[in-house]
Amino acid sequence: MTLPVNALSSALQQMQSMAAQAAGSSSPIAGQSGAATAGGFASALKASLDKISGDQTTAAGEAQAFELGASNVSLNDVMVDSQKANIGFQFGLQVRNKLVSAYNDIMQMSV
């Protein structure tokens, strides 16, 4: 079973919005925050989310092709790609959980 990455993208946007508010900005920045413009982590996270989404799309397409009886798609390929997409999604979910946990820890620190 493959799930869309919309939840991860939504969580990333919420964290960027909170970061913009914590930095003193009156309104969240549309698109990218200051950390994203510096490159590095935000662009790597976006690339990872895009890869996870692409893997899920590929796995779903292969599964559908196999179900329709395409001769060039084997069950082994479908299962391997499905597992790759599932592992990628689980990895992204764990990264999101760690980011939220780290954000909460930072927000609870006294200054």
Summary of the structure (lengths in Angstrom):
residues: 111
radius of gyration: 18.0
end to end distance: 44.5
largest distance: 63.4
contacts: 268
relative contact order: 0.14
helix: 74%
strand: 0%
